[in-house]
């Protein structure tokens, strides 16, 4: 059953009252318009160079953005990778994909190592049943949680403490944002909402929906084993990002919070976090 509009708005009001968020790139007119429509997202629109000393409280999320074309650092990143990661890198057919994988994984190691105050090459990872990475080895009992995503030369990394988290970034392609794909992957509520929008609004709404859903299933750790049509997220212009309903647990939506991340033109990105978050700080560059 899809949520009635009045119920959906009440869900958003109750959830959003809990979370003053802060994001620590310059704004485009499009982002300024979005901030005016959604005061919460006004706090999620600025990226800053990281501080020299990283401090992550239990109520915070840190999001990192990096460009994956790093020719002067690629060798350094490669040297930190484990044997399994190097093997995966060598399986890429195209050199650009291989370079981006090396930088993406190397940066993950670098940024996580800064929080753990260890060397990047000492990190060991394990993977859940559906591929979600976590710390292993001597850091297996660490309370640090993380997730990563990359698309078309942009990498995003989300870091928090002791709760599940997911992030997704997608390069916007108008040819991909079709009604056929929406009907196949989205819930009936989401597909109907998308198709009811003016044509010029459908592509950005499609990718808002896609990234919010991807971030959520990555946070749960179930990936694509979780039916994409089994839960609803908001997607219409001006609506705050939110999980509205799940098939499996009528109360599950209450513990998940979604945020849009303004990565840049031609990209859409979203963050999913388990539990209320006081601050979402956004960093760009090397730690």
C-alpha positions as CSV (number, residue, x, y, z in Angstrom):
1,X,0.0,0.0,0.0
2,X,1.4,3.4,-1.0
3,X,1.5,6.2,1.6
4,X,-1.2,8.9,1.2
5,X,0.4,12.4,0.6
6,X,-0.7,13.7,4.0
7,X,0.8,10.7,5.8
8,X,4.0,11.0,3.8
9,X,4.3,14.7,4.8
10,X,3.7,13.9,8.4
11,X,6.4,11.2,8.4
12,X,8.8,13.8,6.9
13,X,7.9,16.4,9.5
14,X,8.4,14.1,12.4
15,X,11.7,12.7,11.2
16,X,13.1,16.0,10.0
17,X,12.4,17.8,13.3
18,X,15.0,15.6,14.9
19,X,18.0,16.5,12.7
20,X,19.8,19.8,12.4
21,X,22.4,18.9,9.9
22,X,25.6,20.7,8.9
23,X,27.9,20.4,6.0
24,X,31.3,21.7,6.3
25,X,32.8,24.4,-4.3
26,X,30.7,26.9,-4.7
27,X,27.0,26.9,-5.0
28,X,25.3,26.9,-8.4
29,X,22.0,28.7,-8.9
30,X,20.4,25.3,-9.0
31,X,21.6,24.4,-5.5
32,X,20.6,27.9,-4.2
33,X,17.1,27.3,-5.5
34,X,17.0,23.8,-3.8
35,X,18.2,25.3,-0.5
36,X,15.4,27.9,-0.7
37,X,12.9,25.1,-1.1
38,X,14.3,22.9,1.6
39,X,15.9,24.5,4.6
40,X,17.5,21.3,5.8
41,X,19.4,20.8,2.5
42,X,20.7,24.3,2.9
43,X,23.1,22.8,5.4
44,X,24.3,20.1,2.9
45,X,25.6,22.3,0.2
46,X,29.2,23.3,1.0
47,X,32.4,21.3,0.8
48,X,35.6,22.2,2.6
49,X,39.2,21.0,2.7
50,X,39.6,18.6,5.6
51,X,41.1,19.7,8.9
52,X,44.5,18.6,9.9
53,X,43.1,16.6,12.8
54,X,40.1,14.4,12.2
55,X,37.5,14.1,15.0
56,X,34.3,12.1,14.5
57,X,31.7,12.2,17.2
58,X,29.1,9.5,17.6
59,X,26.4,11.8,16.3
60,X,28.3,12.9,13.2
61,X,28.7,11.6,9.6
62,X,31.7,12.6,7.5
63,X,31.4,12.5,3.7
64,X,34.4,12.8,1.5
65,X,34.5,13.7,-2.2
66,X,37.5,13.0,-4.5
67,X,38.2,13.1,-8.2
68,X,39.5,9.8,-9.4
69,X,41.9,11.1,-12.0
70,X,45.0,11.3,-9.8
71,X,47.9,10.4,-12.1
72,X,50.6,11.7,-9.6
73,X,49.2,9.7,-6.7
74,X,48.1,6.5,-8.5
75,X,51.3,4.6,-7.7
76,X,51.2,5.6,-4.1
77,X,47.6,4.4,-3.8
78,X,48.5,1.1,-5.6
79,X,51.3,0.4,-3.1
80,X,48.7,0.4,-0.2
81,X,46.3,-2.1,-1.8
82,X,46.0,-5.7,-0.8
83,X,46.7,-8.7,-3.1
84,X,42.9,-9.2,-3.7
85,X,42.5,-5.5,-4.6
86,X,45.4,-5.6,-7.0
87,X,44.0,-8.7,-8.6
88,X,40.6,-7.0,-9.1
89,X,42.4,-3.9,-10.6
90,X,44.2,-6.1,-13.1
91,X,40.9,-7.6,-14.3
92,X,39.6,-4.3,-15.7
93,X,39.8,-4.2,-19.5
94,X,40.0,-0.4,-19.9
95,X,42.9,1.5,-18.4
96,X,40.7,4.3,-17.2
97,X,38.5,1.9,-15.2
98,X,41.6,0.3,-13.7
99,X,43.1,3.7,-12.7
100,X,39.8,4.8,-11.1
101,X,39.5,1.5,-9.2
102,X,43.1,1.9,-7.8
103,X,42.5,5.5,-6.7
104,X,39.0,4.7,-5.3
105,X,40.3,1.8,-3.2
106,X,43.5,3.6,-2.2
107,X,41.6,6.7,-1.0
108,X,39.3,4.5,1.0
109,X,42.3,3.0,2.7
110,X,43.9,6.4,3.2
111,X,40.8,8.1,4.8
112,X,39.9,5.1,7.0
113,X,43.5,4.8,8.2
114,X,43.4,8.5,9.3
115,X,40.5,7.8,11.6
116,X,42.1,4.7,13.0
117,X,45.5,6.4,13.3
118,X,47.3,3.5,11.4
119,X,49.0,2.9,8.1
120,X,46.7,2.5,5.0
121,X,48.5,-0.7,3.9
122,X,47.8,-2.4,7.3
123,X,44.0,-2.3,6.9
124,X,42.2,-5.6,6.1
125,X,38.7,-5.8,4.8
126,X,36.0,-8.4,4.9
127,X,32.7,-8.4,3.0
128,X,29.1,-9.2,4.0
129,X,27.0,-11.8,2.2
130,X,26.0,-9.2,-0.4
131,X,29.4,-7.5,-0.7
132,X,29.3,-4.7,1.8
133,X,32.8,-4.0,3.0
134,X,33.8,-3.8,6.7
135,X,37.0,-3.8,8.7
136,X,38.8,-7.0,9.5
137,X,42.0,-8.2,11.1
138,X,43.2,-6.2,14.1
139,X,40.5,-3.6,13.4
140,X,37.6,-6.1,13.3
141,X,36.2,-4.7,16.5
142,X,36.4,-1.1,15.5
143,X,33.2,0.8,15.7
144,X,34.0,2.7,12.6
145,X,31.5,2.2,9.8
146,X,32.0,3.3,6.2
147,X,30.7,3.0,2.7
148,X,31.8,4.2,-0.7
149,X,30.6,4.8,-4.2
150,X,32.0,6.1,-7.5
151,X,30.7,7.1,-10.9
152,X,32.3,8.7,-13.9
153,X,35.4,9.9,-12.2
154,X,33.9,11.0,-8.9
155,X,34.3,9.1,-5.6
156,X,32.2,9.5,-2.4
157,X,33.0,8.0,1.0
158,X,30.8,8.1,4.1
159,X,32.2,7.5,7.6
160,X,30.4,7.2,10.9
161,X,30.5,5.4,14.2
162,X,28.6,2.2,15.3
163,X,25.7,2.3,12.9
164,X,24.9,1.3,9.3
165,X,25.6,3.8,6.5
166,X,25.3,3.8,2.7
167,X,26.2,6.3,0.0
168,X,25.6,6.4,-3.8
169,X,26.6,8.7,-6.6
170,X,25.5,8.4,-10.2
171,X,26.4,10.3,-13.3
172,X,23.1,11.6,-14.8
173,X,22.2,10.1,-18.1
174,X,19.0,11.3,-19.7
175,X,18.8,8.2,-21.9
176,X,18.8,5.9,-18.8
177,X,15.9,7.7,-17.0
178,X,13.1,6.1,-18.9
179,X,9.6,5.1,-17.7
180,X,10.3,1.5,-18.7
181,X,13.3,1.4,-16.3
182,X,11.3,3.2,-13.6
183,X,8.5,0.7,-13.8
184,X,10.9,-2.2,-13.6
185,X,13.0,-1.0,-10.7
186,X,10.9,1.5,-8.7
187,X,7.9,0.9,-6.5
188,X,4.5,1.6,-8.0
189,X,4.3,4.8,-5.9
190,X,7.6,6.0,-7.1
191,X,7.0,5.2,-10.8
192,X,3.6,6.9,-10.6
193,X,5.0,10.0,-8.9
194,X,7.8,10.2,-11.6
195,X,5.4,9.9,-14.5
196,X,3.1,12.6,-13.1
197,X,5.9,15.2,-13.1
198,X,6.4,17.6,-15.9
199,X,8.8,16.2,-18.5
200,X,11.6,18.6,-17.6
201,X,11.5,17.4,-14.0
202,X,11.7,13.7,-14.7
203,X,15.4,13.1,-15.3
204,X,16.6,14.7,-12.0
205,X,13.7,13.1,-10.1
206,X,14.6,9.7,-11.6
207,X,18.2,10.0,-10.3
208,X,17.1,11.4,-6.9
209,X,15.0,8.3,-6.5
210,X,17.7,5.9,-7.8
211,X,20.5,7.2,-5.6
212,X,18.2,7.4,-2.5
213,X,17.2,3.8,-3.0
214,X,20.8,2.6,-3.7
215,X,22.1,4.4,-0.6
216,X,19.4,2.7,1.5
217,X,20.0,-0.9,0.3
218,X,23.8,-0.3,0.6
219,X,23.3,0.8,4.2
220,X,21.2,-2.2,5.1
221,X,23.9,-4.4,3.6
222,X,21.5,-6.5,1.6
223,X,22.2,-4.8,-1.8
224,X,20.2,-6.0,-4.7
225,X,18.9,-9.0,-2.8
226,X,16.5,-6.4,-1.3
227,X,13.6,-5.9,-3.8
228,X,13.8,-2.3,-5.1
229,X,10.0,-2.1,-5.4
230,X,9.6,-3.2,-1.8
231,X,10.1,0.3,-0.3
232,X,9.2,3.9,-1.2
233,X,11.4,7.0,-1.1
234,X,10.6,10.6,-1.9
235,X,11.6,12.0,-5.3
236,X,9.4,14.9,-6.3
237,X,11.1,18.4,-6.5
238,X,11.2,20.2,-3.2
239,X,10.5,17.1,-1.1
240,X,13.2,16.3,1.5
241,X,15.0,13.0,1.0
242,X,13.2,10.4,3.1
243,X,12.3,6.7,3.3
244,X,8.5,6.5,3.5
245,X,7.6,2.8,3.6
246,X,9.1,-0.7,3.6
247,X,7.3,-3.9,2.9
248,X,9.1,-6.0,5.4
249,X,8.9,-3.8,8.5
250,X,6.3,-1.1,8.9
251,X,8.5,0.7,11.5
252,X,11.8,0.3,9.7
253,X,11.5,3.6,7.9
254,X,11.6,5.4,11.3
255,X,15.3,4.5,12.0
256,X,16.6,5.5,8.5
257,X,17.4,9.0,7.4
258,X,18.3,10.0,3.9
259,X,20.1,13.1,2.6
260,X,20.9,14.4,-0.8
261,X,24.5,15.3,-1.5
262,X,25.3,18.1,-3.9
263,X,28.2,16.5,-5.7
264,X,28.2,18.8,-8.8
265,X,26.6,19.3,-12.2
266,X,25.6,16.1,-14.0
267,X,25.7,14.0,-10.9
268,X,23.2,12.9,-8.3
269,X,24.1,11.5,-4.9
270,X,22.5,10.4,-1.7
271,X,23.4,9.3,1.8
272,X,21.5,6.8,4.1
273,X,22.2,6.7,7.8
274,X,20.8,4.5,10.6
275,X,19.5,6.8,13.3
276,X,19.4,10.6,13.8
277,X,22.5,12.6,12.9
278,X,23.4,16.0,14.4
279,X,26.1,16.9,11.8
280,X,26.9,15.8,8.3
281,X,30.3,17.3,7.4
282,X,31.5,17.2,3.9
283,X,35.2,17.2,3.0
284,X,37.0,17.3,-0.4
285,X,40.6,16.5,-1.0
286,X,43.1,14.3,0.7
287,X,43.1,13.9,4.5
